[in-house]
């Protein structure tokens, strides 16, 4: 397949692209910072928000609460997708970043189980529900906005920067928790320090809101706003593009399972299963996130040159083949474990780097927000929020420390089927998608 020729972009378009990149990434930073912090302090939250007794049961309950937000993501996708496809991307994106920051800040000030009993647990679940609703509308809207503002020859690269925000948010969460662990010590971190990263999300969210309020609506949406905008985008999606919707779900399954295994669960696995120190686990997670963030735009750019389909297939096969060896190498500790962690993270970085541009090219403008958001959120609900819980349960039930790898492999097979059957869409004009 021949490479796409270089496209000269005028200076004003370069300025537009830089604003688009920042606006697309900032919401993902807030979302994944919040979700990442919850995962990284899950062992502490299990002490503060659930009945004491069996530590393993409390941790599973905490991870189940983590999964609650993902169950509500499809609901948020429908709400914000409907609003974004009918009335525009800009305002919907402003609301998603604001609600995410508010919900995270609420967790930072919640009373604990010791103070008010079951009420603390319920408030934590409520905050996670709000996060889930907001997250459901975030990436679908950001992907639609960035894709519609990007030149077709660079859409893969620019959409990858939105997903870079996701990893950057997780990286920021990991660094924040690691610094707090080092400076406060474990006792102070358990006592009150865990609240700090949740509170940090508030100013980050306000900055994101300020950036997004300064955006202009995309030309693609303006062109169809009066004549073609659908009163019920979801019904149009189910009627006219059911295969594209199912394909987005299938392509998202491994992306989310690998994400939350590599960047959230492995941190817990290294501490609770392998017996490595929390400092080592946080360091390994941080390095993995850093390498994955740097690599992601390269995968997006690669998809602009060789196509979306080859990158999807290659990354999926790599995840399937490398999952078991990676978990075996975690047992070795040291540099070997960190290297295995980075390799596992890179497979997901490749999937994330190509996903949003591919999804945007599957739907027409009038239902693009809803199509991406709902399909992506269903994939998240099925394999993302459940990944830490299932991985923890698999190890406890089987006694096999490699068991989480089989979860990655199972989800990888689903994504491989979707990737092999997808149509190549690299370089198409979004306005021609019917």
N, C-alpha and C positions, 0 to 999 in steps of 0.2 A: 504493500500500500504506500503510495507516495506521500511525502510530507506536505503539509499545508504551507504555501509560500508565506514569507514574512509580510506582514501588513504594516504600512506606515501609519502611525496614529498621530493626528495633529495635537498640538500642545494643549488646546482646550479640552480635547477628549482625554488626554493624559490626566488633566486636573480632575475631570469628572470621574475617571477610573479610580484615582486615589481616594476621593470622597466616598465612592461606592464601596471600596475595599474596607475602609474604616467603619462605615455604617453597617455593612454586612457582618463584620467580625465582632463588633462590640457586644451585640446581644448574645452571641454564642459564648463569648468570654464570660459574661454574667451567668448564663445558664449553667455552663459546665464548671465554673468556679463553685457555684452553689452545690451542684450535684457531687462534684469531686470532694469538697470539704466534708459533706455528709458521709461519704464512703470512707474517707481517711480517718475520721474520728468516730467511726461506727462502734468500735469497741468501747469508747468512752460514753457515747450516747446510750449504749445498752445498760450501763450502770445507772444513769441518771433518769431514764424515762420508762424503765420496765421493772417489774417486781424482781427483787433480788432472790437468789436461790441457786438456780442452775445457770452458770455463765454462758454455756453453749446455747441454751434455750433463749436467753436474753439477747444474744448476738443474732440468732436467727430471727427473732421478733423485730430487731432493729433493721435487719436487711429486708424483712417483709414490708416494713414501713417505707424503706427505700423504694421498693417495687410499687407501692401504692401510687406514687406520682406518675409512673409509667402507664398504669391502667387508665388514668385520666388524660393522658396525652392525646389519644384519638378524639376525645370529647373537645379538648382545647383546639385540636386541629380543625374540627368542624366549625367551631365558633369563630375562630380567627380567620380560617380559610373563607368562610362565608362572607365575613366582613371585608376581608382583603380583596376578594374577587369581585365583590359588588361595589365597594366604595374606595378601594385603593390600598396599595401596600403600605404607604407611609404611616398612617394613623394606627393601623393594626400592629406594626412593628414597634411603635412607641409604647403601646399598652403592654406588649409582651415583656419588654425589658423592665418596665416599671413594676408590674406585678411580681416578677421574679425577684427583684430586689426587696420588695416589701415582705414577701413570704420568707426569704432568707433572714432578713433582719428580725422577724418575729421569732424564729427559732433561737436567735441569739439572746433573747430576753425572756424566754419561757421559764416558768417555775419548774422544778424537777418533781419526780415521782415522790421523793421524800417529803416534799413540801405540801403537795395537794393530791397525791395519789393518782388514781386513774385519769383525772382531769389533765394531768401533764401529758400523758400518752395521747389522749384525744386531741389536745392542742397541737402536738407534734404531727399527728396524722393530718389534721386540718391544714397546717402550713405546707406539708408535702403535697396535699391535693391542689392547693393554689399554685405551687411550683409546677405541678404536672400540667395544669390547664395552660399556663403561660408557655411552658416549654413546647407544648403541642403545636402552638402557632408560630414559634420562633424560626426554626430553620427553614420551614416551608416558605415563609414570607421572605426571609433573607435570601434564600436561593432564587426565588422569583425576581426579587428586586435586582440582585446582582446580575443574574443571567440576562434580564431585559435591558440592563444598562451596559452590557459588555459587547465588544466586537466579537463576531462569531469565531474568528481565528484564535482568540485568546480567552474564550469562555471557560475552558477547563481550568486554566491557570487562575483566573479571577474568582471563579466559584470555589476553587480549592482554598482561597484565602479566607472564605467564610468558615470553612471547616477548620482552618488553622486557628480561628478564634476558639473553637471547641477545645482543641488540644491546649491552646494557650491558657484557657480558663482552668483546665485541669492541672496544667503545669504551675500556674499561679497558686492554685489551691495546695498542691503538693509542697511547693516552696514555703508557703505561709505556714502550713502545719509543721514542716520540718524545722523552720526557724523558731517557732513557738516552743517546740519540744526541746530544742537546744538551749534556748534562753530562759525558759521558765522551769524546766525540769518536769519530770513525769507527774509529781504530786500536784504542783500548781496547775499543770495542764489539765489534769483530771478534775481538779476542784473548780476552776473558773476559766482557765485559759482557752478551753474549747469554744467559748462563746465569741471570742475575738474575730475569727475568720468569717463567721456568719454576719457579724455587724459590719465588717469591711465591705460586704456586698452592697450595702446601701449607697455609699458614695460612688462606687463603680457603676451602679445602676443609674444614678442621677446623671453621671457623665454621659452614659449611653443614651439616656432620654434627651439630653441637650443636643447631642450629635444628630439623632434621628429626627428631631423636630425641625432641623434646618434643611431637610432633604426636599427635593422636588419629586413629584410622582413620575413614574416611568412613562416614556412615550408610547410604549406598546399598550399599556393600560389605558392611557388617555385616548388612544385611537379607537378602542372598542368600548369605552365606558358608557357611551350613550346608546350605541346601536346594538352591541352584542353582549353586554354584561347580563349574566343569567340571574333570575330571581332565586333559583335554587341550584347553586353550583354543584352541590353534592349529588343531587339527582341526575344532573347532566353528566357528571363523572361516571356514575354507575351505569347509565344508559349508553353512553357513547364511547367510553374508554375503560371498560372493566379489565381488559388484558394488561393495559399499561399500569393500572392501579395494582393488580396482582404482582406484576413484575417489580414494581417499586418495593412492595412488601418483601418479596423474595430476595431482592438484592440488598435490602436493609438488614435481613436477619443476621448474617454473619458479621456485618459491620458493627452492629450493636453488641452481639455476644462477645466478639473479639475485643471491642473497646472496653467493656466493663470487666472482662476477665483480665486483660493486659494492664489496664490503667487503674483499676480499683481492686479487684479480687486478689491479684498476685501480691499486692501489698499485705493483705490479710493472711494469705497463704504462707508467705515467707515468715511471718511472725508466729502464727498459730500452728502451722503444720510442720514447717521445716525447722523452726526454732531459732531463726535469725533475729537479730536485734531490731527494734523499731527504727533506729537510726539507719541501719543498713537498708531496710525495706523502703524507707522514704527516699534514701539516696538513689536506690535502683529505679524507683518509680520516676523520680525527677529526671534522671539521665535518659530514661526511655522516652519520656514525654518530650524532652528537649530535642533529641535526635528525630523523633517523629514529626515534631513541628517544623523543623528545618527541612525534612524530606518531603513534606506534603505538597508544597507548590511544585516540586520537581515532578511528582506523580501527575499533578494536574496538567502541567505543561507537556508531559509525555503523552497524555491522552489527547492533547491538541495535535500532536504529530502522528501518532500511530493509531489513534482511535480509542473510544471508550471501552469497547468490548474486550480487546486484548489485555488492557490493564485490569479490568474486572476479573477476567479468567485467570490471569497470572497470579494476582494477589490471593484469589480464593484457593487455588491449588497450593500455593505456598503455605497458607494458613492450615489447610488440611494436613499437609505432609509434615509440617514442623511443630504442630501442637504437642504431640507426645514427646519428641526429643526435648522440647523446651522445658516441660514439666519434670522430666528426668534430670535435666541439668540444674534445675533449681536446687535439688538436693545436694549439689556439690558446693554451694555457697561461693563466696568470693567473686572474682572477676568472671568466672564461668557462668554463674547464675545471672549476673548483670548482663552479660552478652546474650544469654538466652532470652532474657526479658526484653532487651532492645530488639532482637530479631522478631519476637512475637508482636511487639508494638508496631514494627515497620509494616507488617502485613496489613494491619488495620489502617495505618497511615495511607497506604496505597488505595485501599477501598474508599476511605474518606476523601482522598484527593480527586477521585473521579466521579463520586456519587452525585453531587448536586447538579453538575452540568448535565450529566446523563438524564437525571430525573426531569430537569427543566425542559429538555428537548423532547420529552415524551408527551407533553400536554400543550394544548392551545392556551393562549393568554387568558381567555375567559374563565378557565377552571384550573389554571396552573398552580395557584397558591393552594387551593383545596387538594388537588391531586398529589402534590409533593408532600404537603403537611400530613394528610391523612395516611397515605401509604407509608411514609417514613415513621409516623407515630405508631402505627400498628406493628411495624417491625420492632420498634423500641419496646412496646408493651410485651411482645411475645418473647424477645430474646435479650433485651437490654436490662431492664429493671430486675428481671428474674435471674440474671447471670450470677451475681454474687451469692444470692440465696441458694440457687441450684448447685453451684460449685461447692459451697460450704456443706450443703446437705450430702452431696455425692461422696465427699471425703469422709464425713461422719458415718454414712450408711455402709460404705464399702471398705473403709479402712485403707483405701488405695490413694496415695497422694497424687497419682497421675490421673485420677478419675475426671477432673475438670476438663482435661484435654479432649475427652470424648464428647463433651457438650459442644466444644468448639468444632469438632469434626462433624457432628450431626447437623449443626446449623450451616456449616460450610457446604455440605452436600446440597442443601436447599438452595443456597445462593449460587452454587455452580450450575445447577439446572437453569436458574433464571438468567445467569450470565451467558450461557451457551445459546439460549434461545432468543436473546435480545437482538434488536436491530441496531446496526451502527448508525449513529446520529451526529458524529463529529462534523462540525463546520456548517450545519444547516442554519438557515435563518428562522428564528423563532416565529416570525409572522407568517411563515408558510405552513406551520403545523396546524392541521385541521382537527 
